[in-house]
């Protein structure tokens, strides 16, 4: 074979190595597919809803998306009724009805009517609500970063928008300052201010009744109402029967939640869970499994063919006809014939082996 044989061996070895490398690649890819968590194939869209903090008194409120907000008060701050406001959350009083000329006189600490909303994690997007604000009865908005600049709109400031009529008959405040003050030029104002903060956001928002000097104090200076809302992103899951029959309502949630139980049916098939792809090539989810609800998604029912079980009637087979007689003489004859056949087979094998050895000797 010479050089040709050598080249053939080299070529064969290379082909074998290439094949082994390809097998290794397939094994690695298969392993990654099996161990990596599923990626949802969904529309990256959600529905934003503002949820107002609504805890009666001081304490913790957990919103629909698991965001946590703790409400606390200064000496004169407190929880109040909602006044039928348009945001549906609680209102809290920043009380400044006591003044230095009162009997007995009040100090600033006596009328610390602050209301603070402390966030479980920093927030970059917030709505604040106010009501019963008057020109001589302003409200100041503070954060852990200092006074909130309420002058600018979305082009470079913290304020994104401002709307009024939080309470019927009370228009929005006309004045908002870089030191966090909110007040109208005249009359009584109520409204909502949407705020954005640069990442990582603020740790708390605090409302302060602005303690005035005696010269600016008036008898009407007193109680303001404040509240706060955070954005909650709701995702919707739509259920597709995927050739099955029946209807299921879409499900919405703002945090990981167990998906609805399947009610679809498919004659001749058994429900086998959900998948983000109709052909089962997407991310699988079992019935009632936890779903992240981070984006709008369609879940397709998966079906497996129900095995058909058949039954057969048992029948009694006729007794076989004996091939051999049961007499002693016939049994002996049978044994003799079987023994002779065995000996002839052994002899044949021995003759074949001897002839082969003779040929090899030649």
LODO-368205 format. One line per field, with one value per residue (C-alpha): residue number from 1; residue in three letters; chain; z negated, x, y negated. Coordinates in Angstrom, 3 decimals, always signed. Layout:
<atoms>
resi = [NUM | ...]
resn = [ALA | ...]
chain = [A | ...]
c3 = [Z | ...]
c1 = [X | ...]
c2 = [Y | ...]
</atoms>
This chain:
<atoms>
resi = [1 | 2 | 3 | 4 | 5 | 6 | 7 | 8 | 9 | 10 | 11 | 12 | 13 | 14 | 15 | 16 | 17 | 18 | 19 | 20 | 21 | 22 | 23 | 24 | 25 | 26 | 27 | 28 | 29 | 30 | 31 | 32 | 33 | 34 | 35 | 36 | 37 | 38 | 39 | 40 | 41 | 42 | 43 | 44 | 45 | 46 | 47 | 48 | 49 | 50 | 51 | 52 | 53 | 54 | 55 | 56 | 57 | 58 | 59 | 60 | 61 | 62 | 63 | 64 | 65 | 66 | 67 | 68 | 69 | 70 | 71 | 72 | 73 | 74 | 75 | 76 | 77 | 78 | 79 | 80 | 81 | 82 | 83 | 84 | 85 | 86 | 87 | 88 | 89 | 90 | 91 | 92 | 93 | 94 | 95 | 96 | 97 | 98 | 99 | 100 | 101 | 102 | 103 | 104 | 105 | 106 | 107 | 108 | 109 | 110 | 111 | 112 | 113 | 114 | 115 | 116 | 117 | 118 | 119 | 120 | 121 | 122 | 123 | 124 | 125 | 126 | 127 | 128 | 129 | 130 | 131 | 132 | 133 | 134 | 135 | 136 | 137 | 138 | 139 | 140 | 141 | 142 | 143 | 144 | 145 | 146 | 147 | 148 | 149 | 150 | 151 | 152 | 153 | 154 | 155 | 156 | 157 | 158 | 159 | 160 | 161 | 162 | 163 | 164 | 165 | 166 | 167 | 168 | 169 | 170 | 171 | 172 | 173 | 174 | 175 | 176 | 177 | 178 | 179 | 180 | 181 | 182 | 183 | 184 | 185 | 186 | 187 | 188 | 189 | 190 | 191 | 192 | 193 | 194 | 195 | 196 | 197 | 198 | 199 | 200 | 201 | 202 | 203 | 204 | 205 | 206 | 207 | 208 | 209 | 210 | 211 | 212 | 213 | 214 | 215 | 216 | 217 | 218 | 219 | 220 | 221 | 222 | 223 | 224 | 225 | 226 | 227 | 228 | 229 | 230 | 231 | 232 | 233 | 234 | 235 | 236 | 237 | 238 | 239 | 240 | 241 | 242 | 243 | 244 | 245 | 246 | 247 | 248 | 249 | 250 | 251 | 252 | 253 | 254 | 255 | 256 | 257 | 258 | 259 | 260 | 261 | 262 | 263 | 264 | 265 | 266 | 267 | 268 | 269 | 270 | 271 | 272 | 273 | 274 | 275 | 276 | 277 | 278 | 279 | 280 | 281 | 282 | 283 | 284 | 285 | 286 | 287 | 288 | 289 | 290 | 291 | 292 | 293 | 294 | 295 | 296 | 297 | 298 | 299 | 300 | 301 | 302 | 303 | 304 | 305 | 306 | 307 | 308 | 309 | 310 | 311 | 312 | 313 | 314 | 315 | 316 | 317 | 318 | 319 | 320 | 321 | 322 | 323 | 324 | 325 | 326 | 327 | 328 | 329 | 330 | 331 | 332 | 333 | 334 | 335 | 336 | 337 | 338 | 339 | 340 | 341 | 342 | 343 | 344 | 345 | 346 | 347 | 348 | 349 | 350 | 351 | 352 | 353 | 354 | 355 | 356 | 357 | 358 | 359 | 360 | 361 | 362]
resn = [UNK | UNK | UNK | UNK | UNK | UNK | UNK | UNK | UNK | UNK | UNK | UNK | UNK | UNK | UNK | UNK | UNK | UNK | UNK | UNK | UNK | UNK | UNK | UNK | UNK | UNK | UNK | UNK | UNK | UNK | UNK | UNK | UNK | UNK | UNK | UNK | UNK | UNK | UNK | UNK | UNK | UNK | UNK | UNK | UNK | UNK | UNK | UNK | UNK | UNK | UNK | UNK | UNK | UNK | UNK | UNK | UNK | UNK | UNK | UNK | UNK | UNK | UNK | UNK | UNK | UNK | UNK | UNK | UNK | UNK | UNK | UNK | UNK | UNK | UNK | UNK | UNK | UNK | UNK | UNK | UNK | UNK | UNK | UNK | UNK | UNK | UNK | UNK | UNK | UNK | UNK | UNK | UNK | UNK | UNK | UNK | UNK | UNK | UNK | UNK | UNK | UNK | UNK | UNK | UNK | UNK | UNK | UNK | UNK | UNK | UNK | UNK | UNK | UNK | UNK | UNK | UNK | UNK | UNK | UNK | UNK | UNK | UNK | UNK | UNK | UNK | UNK | UNK | UNK | UNK | UNK | UNK | UNK | UNK | UNK | UNK | UNK | UNK | UNK | UNK | UNK | UNK | UNK | UNK | UNK | UNK | UNK | UNK | UNK | UNK | UNK | UNK | UNK | UNK | UNK | UNK | UNK | UNK | UNK | UNK | UNK | UNK | UNK | UNK | UNK | UNK | UNK | UNK | UNK | UNK | UNK | UNK | UNK | UNK | UNK | UNK | UNK | UNK | UNK | UNK | UNK | UNK | UNK | UNK | UNK | UNK | UNK | UNK | UNK | UNK | UNK | UNK | UNK | UNK | UNK | UNK | UNK | UNK | UNK | UNK | UNK | UNK | UNK | UNK | UNK | UNK | UNK | UNK | UNK | UNK | UNK | UNK | UNK | UNK | UNK | UNK | UNK | UNK | UNK | UNK | UNK | UNK | UNK | UNK | UNK | UNK | UNK | UNK | UNK | UNK | UNK | UNK | UNK | UNK | UNK | UNK | UNK | UNK | UNK | UNK | UNK | UNK | UNK | UNK | UNK | UNK | UNK | UNK | UNK | UNK | UNK | UNK | UNK | UNK | UNK | UNK | UNK | UNK | UNK | UNK | UNK | UNK | UNK | UNK | UNK | UNK | UNK | UNK | UNK | UNK | UNK | UNK | UNK | UNK | UNK | UNK | UNK | UNK | UNK | UNK | UNK | UNK | UNK | UNK | UNK | UNK | UNK | UNK | UNK | UNK | UNK | UNK | UNK | UNK | UNK | UNK | UNK | UNK | UNK | UNK | UNK | UNK | UNK | UNK | UNK | UNK | UNK | UNK | UNK | UNK | UNK | UNK | UNK | UNK | UNK | UNK | UNK | UNK | UNK | UNK | UNK | UNK | UNK | UNK | UNK | UNK | UNK | UNK | UNK | UNK | UNK | UNK | UNK | UNK | UNK | UNK | UNK | UNK | UNK | UNK | UNK | UNK | UNK | UNK | UNK | UNK | UNK | UNK | UNK | UNK | UNK | UNK | UNK | UNK | UNK | UNK | UNK | UNK | UNK | UNK | UNK | UNK]
chain = [A | A | A | A | A | A | A | A | A | A | A | A | A | A | A | A | A | A | A | A | A | A | A | A | A | A | A | A | A | A | A | A | A | A | A | A | A | A | A | A | A | A | A | A | A | A | A | A | A | A | A | A | A | A | A | A | A | A | A | A | A | A | A | A | A | A | A | A | A | A | A | A | A | A | A | A | A | A | A | A | A | A | A | A | A | A | A | A | A | A | A | A | A | A | A | A | A | A | A | A | A | A | A | A | A | A | A | A | A | A | A | A | A | A | A | A | A | A | A | A | A | A | A | A | A | A | A | A | A | A | A | A | A | A | A | A | A | A | A | A | A | A | A | A | A | A | A | A | A | A | A | A | A | A | A | A | A | A | A | A | A | A | A | A | A | A | A | A | A | A | A | A | A | A | A | A | A | A | A | A | A | A | A | A | A | A | A | A | A | A | A | A | A | A | A | A | A | A | A | A | A | A | A | A | A | A | A | A | A | A | A | A | A | A | A | A | A | A | A | A | A | A | A | A | A | A | A | A | A | A | A | A | A | A | A | A | A | A | A | A | A | A | A | A | A | A | A | A | A | A | A | A | A | A | A | A | A | A | A | A | A | A | A | A | A | A | A | A | A | A | A | A | A | A | A | A | A | A | A | A | A | A | A | A | A | A | A | A | A | A | A | A | A | A | A | A | A | A | A | A | A | A | A | A | A | A | A | A | A | A | A | A | A | A | A | A | A | A | A | A | A | A | A | A | A | A | A | A | A | A | A | A | A | A | A | A | A | A | A | A | A | A | A | A | A | A | A | A | A | A | A | A | A | A | A | A | A | A | A | A | A | A]
c3 = [+0.000 | -0.725 | -0.403 | +0.724 | -2.399 | -4.587 | -2.945 | -3.315 | -7.037 | -7.505 | -5.577 | -7.593 | -10.879 | -9.865 | -8.868 | -12.189 | -14.134 | -12.219 | -12.934 | -16.631 | -16.759 | -15.155 | -17.665 | -20.493 | -19.138 | -18.968 | -22.520 | -23.856 | -22.112 | -23.375 | -26.925 | -26.764 | -25.491 | -28.358 | -31.194 | -30.182 | -31.402 | -28.757 | -27.003 | -26.387 | -22.793 | -23.421 | -22.551 | -24.802 | -25.828 | -29.037 | -30.233 | -32.741 | -35.596 | -38.393 | -41.788 | -44.743 | -48.164 | -50.299 | -53.857 | -56.659 | -58.952 | -59.197 | -57.974 | -54.938 | -51.697 | -49.096 | -45.576 | -42.843 | -41.451 | -44.910 | -45.286 | -48.968 | -50.370 | -54.064 | -55.233 | -58.304 | -59.906 | -61.823 | -65.078 | -63.391 | -60.199 | -59.965 | -57.766 | -56.471 | -54.377 | -50.586 | -49.918 | -46.845 | -44.985 | -41.401 | -42.124 | -44.545 | -47.123 | -50.635 | -51.482 | -54.326 | -56.261 | -56.682 | -59.574 | -60.187 | -61.999 | -65.132 | -65.020 | -67.206 | -68.567 | -69.694 | -73.365 | -74.404 | -71.640 | -69.106 | -67.907 | -64.558 | -66.119 | -67.423 | -63.933 | -62.196 | -59.912 | -57.523 | -55.619 | -54.258 | -51.695 | -51.972 | -49.127 | -49.486 | -46.447 | -44.759 | -42.409 | -39.232 | -38.255 | -40.714 | -40.864 | -43.782 | -44.646 | -46.565 | -47.573 | -49.537 | -48.728 | -49.069 | -48.293 | -51.971 | -52.667 | -50.391 | -50.395 | -50.044 | -48.331 | -49.459 | -48.766 | -50.083 | -47.335 | -48.673 | -47.488 | -44.367 | -41.411 | -40.216 | -37.598 | -34.587 | -32.336 | -30.765 | -28.869 | -31.606 | -34.907 | -37.385 | -36.553 | -33.586 | -33.748 | -36.041 | -36.030 | -38.237 | -39.538 | -41.781 | -43.834 | -42.168 | -41.783 | -42.643 | -39.639 | -39.455 | -41.366 | -39.280 | -41.062 | -41.434 | -42.466 | -42.330 | -46.133 | -46.007 | -46.839 | -45.382 | -45.711 | -43.607 | -43.053 | -44.505 | -45.544 | -46.475 | -44.258 | -43.834 | -41.278 | -40.323 | -39.405 | -37.540 | -38.437 | -36.976 | -38.634 | -37.216 | -38.027 | -40.624 | -41.767 | -45.153 | -48.407 | -49.763 | -49.036 | -51.924 | -52.072 | -54.499 | -55.611 | -55.118 | -58.601 | -58.085 | -60.064 | -62.207 | -59.623 | -56.883 | -59.123 | -58.581 | -60.361 | -57.322 | -57.241 | -58.156 | -56.674 | -53.246 | -51.751 | -49.980 | -48.380 | -46.154 | -43.321 | -41.628 | -38.118 | -37.905 | -34.640 | -33.876 | -31.310 | -29.698 | -28.820 | -26.078 | -25.831 | -22.431 | -22.118 | -19.294 | -17.455 | -20.662 | -21.616 | -24.254 | -25.476 | -28.196 | -29.408 | -29.154 | -32.426 | -33.588 | -36.422 | -37.496 | -39.062 | -38.838 | -39.173 | -38.521 | -35.139 | -34.863 | -34.746 | -31.273 | -30.292 | -26.582 | -25.260 | -22.142 | -21.243 | -21.115 | -22.706 | -26.200 | -27.384 | -27.833 | -29.067 | -27.443 | -25.099 | -23.733 | -20.229 | -18.627 | -17.426 | -20.881 | -19.910 | -22.384 | -26.179 | -27.907 | -30.979 | -32.911 | -33.815 | -36.697 | -36.536 | -37.730 | -34.896 | -35.115 | -33.525 | -32.267 | -28.754 | -26.828 | -25.695 | -23.871 | -25.367 | -23.072 | -24.413 | -23.698 | -22.970 | -22.862 | -21.131 | -23.637 | -23.219 | -22.027 | -24.323 | -22.655 | -24.367 | -22.830 | -23.849 | -25.342 | -23.571 | -24.667 | -22.209 | -21.519 | -23.183 | -20.919 | -19.378 | -20.901 | -18.381 | -20.231 | -21.631 | -25.337 | -25.357 | -26.656 | -23.370 | -21.310 | -23.773 | -23.538 | -19.740 | -19.804 | -22.131 | -19.938 | -16.785 | -18.510 | -19.870 | -16.460 | -14.801 | -17.369 | -16.834 | -13.050 | -13.438 | -15.660 | -13.219 | -10.331 | -12.169 | -12.980 | -9.319 | -8.188 | -10.663 | -9.568 | -5.885 | -6.628 | -8.509 | -5.587 | -3.108 | -5.293 | -5.596 | -1.796]
c1 = [+0.000 | +2.896 | +2.258 | -1.309 | -2.066 | -0.474 | -2.501 | -5.643 | -4.983 | -4.317 | -7.457 | -9.512 | -8.099 | -8.904 | -12.441 | -12.902 | -11.597 | -13.908 | -16.849 | -15.981 | -15.710 | -19.142 | -20.611 | -19.037 | -20.570 | -24.004 | -23.603 | -22.639 | -25.562 | -27.969 | -26.686 | -27.103 | -30.653 | -31.482 | -29.914 | -30.597 | -33.880 | -36.571 | -36.725 | -40.208 | -41.064 | -43.513 | -44.353 | -42.287 | -45.338 | -47.237 | -50.044 | -49.107 | -51.492 | -50.858 | -51.575 | -52.071 | -50.641 | -53.608 | -52.735 | -54.968 | -52.459 | -48.749 | -47.366 | -46.466 | -48.411 | -47.505 | -48.629 | -49.721 | -46.173 | -44.726 | -43.355 | -43.360 | -44.058 | -43.966 | -46.026 | -44.857 | -45.824 | -44.362 | -45.990 | -49.009 | -49.272 | -51.895 | -54.085 | -57.322 | -60.244 | -59.994 | -62.522 | -63.697 | -60.555 | -59.976 | -56.928 | -58.724 | -55.932 | -55.634 | -55.078 | -52.847 | -52.958 | -50.012 | -51.447 | -50.344 | -53.378 | -51.424 | -49.450 | -46.929 | -49.595 | -51.808 | -52.479 | -50.448 | -48.000 | -46.839 | -43.322 | -42.258 | -41.802 | -45.376 | -46.753 | -44.431 | -47.174 | -44.887 | -45.985 | -43.192 | -43.423 | -40.346 | -39.751 | -38.555 | -36.323 | -35.399 | -38.033 | -37.476 | -41.112 | -43.677 | -46.986 | -47.738 | -51.229 | -52.260 | -55.515 | -56.742 | -53.565 | -53.941 | -51.702 | -50.918 | -50.957 | -48.289 | -46.982 | -43.305 | -42.087 | -38.754 | -36.731 | -33.540 | -31.809 | -33.225 | -36.076 | -37.802 | -37.496 | -41.073 | -40.463 | -39.304 | -41.298 | -39.832 | -37.170 | -34.582 | -36.415 | -38.109 | -41.676 | -43.176 | -46.741 | -49.232 | -52.993 | -55.728 | -59.188 | -58.057 | -61.029 | -64.090 | -63.987 | -60.290 | -58.067 | -54.344 | -51.900 | -50.451 | -47.110 | -44.425 | -40.890 | -37.396 | -37.525 | -40.482 | -43.288 | -46.770 | -49.458 | -52.020 | -52.090 | -55.582 | -58.291 | -57.935 | -56.037 | -55.724 | -53.951 | -51.397 | -47.750 | -45.814 | -42.126 | -39.098 | -35.718 | -32.392 | -31.331 | -31.020 | -33.961 | -35.103 | -35.502 | -38.399 | -40.766 | -41.804 | -44.514 | -43.964 | -46.398 | -44.287 | -43.846 | -44.280 | -43.225 | -45.808 | -46.134 | -47.253 | -49.326 | -53.066 | -55.930 | -56.707 | -53.258 | -53.852 | -54.471 | -53.387 | -54.084 | -51.381 | -51.003 | -48.646 | -48.880 | -46.347 | -46.531 | -47.489 | -46.822 | -49.448 | -48.803 | -51.551 | -51.503 | -53.897 | -54.756 | -55.030 | -56.838 | -54.452 | -57.011 | -58.881 | -62.357 | -63.648 | -62.846 | -60.608 | -60.431 | -57.132 | -55.211 | -53.398 | -50.920 | -48.110 | -45.873 | -45.160 | -48.484 | -49.791 | -51.484 | -55.156 | -56.147 | -56.813 | -60.462 | -59.920 | -60.751 | -59.702 | -61.467 | -59.042 | -56.229 | -54.917 | -53.820 | -50.017 | -49.364 | -48.711 | -46.062 | -45.214 | -45.141 | -48.020 | -45.732 | -44.175 | -40.793 | -41.013 | -40.929 | -43.078 | -45.247 | -47.199 | -50.838 | -51.133 | -47.377 | -45.916 | -45.603 | -43.450 | -45.985 | -43.228 | -44.646 | -47.837 | -47.748 | -49.856 | -49.794 | -50.790 | -52.339 | -50.279 | -51.956 | -50.878 | -52.816 | -54.746 | -53.765 | -56.574 | -56.888 | -58.360 | -59.482 | -59.651 | -61.838 | -59.779 | -60.292 | -59.382 | -57.058 | -57.557 | -55.151 | -52.173 | -51.923 | -49.000 | -46.204 | -44.746 | -46.366 | -46.159 | -45.149 | -41.744 | -40.609 | -41.455 | -39.612 | -36.490 | -36.601 | -36.880 | -33.916 | -31.823 | -32.601 | -31.762 | -28.466 | -27.431 | -28.097 | -25.934 | -23.024 | -23.218 | -23.099 | -20.004 | -18.316 | -19.027 | -17.457 | -14.361 | -13.942 | -14.295 | -11.656 | -9.189 | -9.567 | -8.931 | -5.731 | -4.520 | -5.105 | -3.187 | -0.322 | -0.050]
c2 = [+0.000 | -2.366 | -6.069 | -5.534 | -3.532 | -6.217 | -8.976 | -6.909 | -6.434 | -10.197 | -11.104 | -8.636 | -9.960 | -13.588 | -12.673 | -10.892 | -13.912 | -16.301 | -14.030 | -13.911 | -17.721 | -18.065 | -15.601 | -17.641 | -20.864 | -19.265 | -17.919 | -21.385 | -23.099 | -20.455 | -20.896 | -24.676 | -24.326 | -21.989 | -24.017 | -27.625 | -29.167 | -29.738 | -33.097 | -34.418 | -35.161 | -37.964 | -41.511 | -43.780 | -45.769 | -46.410 | -48.654 | -51.350 | -52.052 | -54.540 | -52.987 | -55.273 | -54.509 | -53.575 | -52.619 | -53.902 | -55.575 | -55.066 | -51.779 | -49.701 | -49.478 | -46.837 | -47.689 | -45.289 | -45.000 | -44.229 | -47.778 | -48.722 | -52.186 | -53.103 | -56.081 | -58.022 | -61.333 | -64.217 | -65.282 | -66.849 | -64.814 | -62.120 | -59.962 | -61.441 | -60.260 | -60.205 | -62.999 | -61.063 | -62.052 | -60.954 | -58.757 | -56.456 | -56.415 | -57.773 | -61.410 | -62.490 | -65.753 | -68.098 | -70.074 | -73.664 | -75.043 | -75.942 | -79.249 | -81.125 | -83.538 | -80.709 | -80.136 | -78.320 | -79.302 | -76.711 | -76.108 | -74.670 | -71.236 | -71.372 | -71.717 | -69.302 | -68.137 | -66.325 | -63.238 | -61.032 | -58.218 | -55.985 | -53.527 | -49.969 | -50.588 | -53.903 | -55.324 | -57.339 | -57.945 | -59.303 | -61.156 | -63.460 | -64.700 | -67.798 | -69.499 | -72.510 | -74.445 | -78.223 | -81.200 | -81.721 | -77.997 | -76.429 | -72.890 | -72.009 | -68.823 | -67.379 | -64.245 | -62.714 | -64.743 | -68.028 | -70.291 | -69.012 | -71.399 | -71.827 | -74.521 | -72.564 | -70.287 | -67.134 | -69.113 | -69.074 | -69.122 | -66.838 | -67.860 | -66.026 | -67.288 | -68.959 | -68.531 | -69.962 | -69.151 | -66.339 | -67.482 | -68.914 | -72.697 | -73.054 | -73.952 | -73.202 | -75.386 | -78.185 | -78.444 | -75.785 | -76.674 | -75.212 | -74.897 | -72.522 | -74.986 | -74.502 | -77.238 | -79.112 | -82.849 | -82.887 | -80.504 | -76.854 | -74.425 | -70.687 | -68.576 | -65.970 | -66.479 | -63.789 | -63.673 | -61.959 | -61.598 | -60.539 | -56.989 | -55.553 | -57.697 | -58.956 | -57.057 | -59.101 | -61.974 | -64.206 | -66.857 | -69.718 | -72.394 | -75.507 | -77.032 | -80.802 | -83.822 | -85.577 | -88.375 | -86.006 | -83.785 | -84.050 | -82.472 | -80.358 | -78.755 | -75.151 | -71.731 | -70.511 | -67.115 | -65.130 | -61.718 | -59.744 | -57.174 | -54.904 | -53.413 | -49.753 | -47.901 | -45.276 | -42.547 | -40.504 | -36.812 | -35.694 | -31.996 | -30.282 | -26.916 | -25.895 | -23.694 | -22.979 | -24.162 | -26.580 | -30.088 | -31.506 | -35.093 | -36.927 | -37.287 | -40.447 | -40.870 | -43.179 | -40.535 | -36.812 | -35.012 | -31.505 | -31.340 | -30.361 | -26.709 | -25.373 | -24.976 | -24.196 | -20.724 | -18.823 | -15.574 | -12.669 | -14.690 | -15.364 | -18.823 | -18.887 | -22.424 | -25.812 | -27.146 | -30.601 | -29.060 | -27.180 | -24.386 | -23.913 | -25.374 | -28.273 | -28.411 | -25.753 | -26.322 | -23.728 | -24.177 | -26.697 | -27.365 | -30.668 | -33.190 | -36.359 | -38.775 | -41.062 | -41.475 | -40.832 | -37.205 | -34.616 | -31.114 | -28.256 | -25.063 | -21.968 | -18.638 | -15.000 | -12.263 | -10.178 | -6.482 | -4.197 | -1.182 | +1.939 | +5.130 | +8.652 | +11.595 | +14.383 | +17.740 | +21.255 | +22.974 | +26.712 | +29.053 | +29.849 | +33.311 | +35.239 | +35.778 | +38.689 | +41.742 | +42.046 | +45.723 | +46.634 | +48.227 | +45.171 | +42.924 | +45.042 | +44.956 | +41.145 | +40.774 | +43.063 | +41.094 | +37.757 | +39.132 | +40.495 | +37.125 | +35.366 | +37.765 | +37.372 | +33.553 | +33.742 | +36.096 | +33.746 | +30.843 | +32.905 | +33.964 | +30.339 | +29.242 | +31.972 | +31.112 | +27.432 | +28.252 | +30.423 | +27.599 | +25.167 | +27.671 | +27.905]
</atoms>
